[in-house]
């Protein structure tokens, strides 16, 4: 569900003439997703190399991506002026806590996995907020309206990325 939000945000920013926002948001979002995938692959590799019989360490993609995307967007929508770094922390931290709680309750991830995901997501949200505030006024209302429609439209959609990564990785790993 988060990829459509990122893509639509980039398109909206560019369509309303905020090219700086489109480029920076696209670069930060793409980099964050790449780091998340590398962290997931590193966890799978670690499990393979250590002959781990348990489940591999898998940084929570829901926590990291959700915190990064929602934390960034909410921050750049509500902050109209540049602020000091600590002002940008509360929104991503609250979002990370909410996502982490749900992942733990569902037994989808362990505490270290959600902590790593939260740290990655909060870092991305704060960095993007520092770089993107202030958002031009002409972009605020359309962004909020269109993203609300996208979120409602994709509500309940679940990506099978984690299962695909584990399945594909097991194909690459040599058997002994």
Secondary structure, 3 states (H helix, E strand, C coil): CHHHHHHHHHHHHHHCCCHHHHHHHHHHHHHHHHHHHHHHHHHHHHHHHCCCCCCCCCCCHHHHHHHHHHHHHHHHHHCCCCCCHHHHHHHHHHHHHHHHHHHHHCCCCCHHHHHHHHHHHHHHHHHHHHHHCCCCHHHHHHHHHHHHHHHHHCCCCCCCHHHHHHHHHHHHCCCC
